[in-house]
């Protein structure tokens, strides 16, 4: 995978609960992180005293964060409502020349900021809330 434009990393949310995905508007910076906990099964019989991990065990999770400016009233309103209602709708993360990750996420934080002579900004953080799927591009 060669160099990519950061603006091509997109976060899309299901606007209706029926699979109508729209890009979360106004984001200037986005980040996605995949994590897998390990399960240590090391014992006195482990060869050479090296740690052993149980294959396929442990909790997998993903986090998404983004920050930007307000641009699209419908996606701003939908994100706010998801947070206050505690919903876990489907989101898509489009990673250029890699693929699309899709699944349920909970918005874990929404932060708003602004300065006297600048634009109003916001930051979103999401945590996976179920199994995620991956489709290669």
Helices and strands as residue ranges (DSSP letters): G 6-8, E 10-14, E 21-23, E 27-36, G 47-49, E 60-69, H 73-85, E 90-95, E 99-113, E 121-128, E 133-136
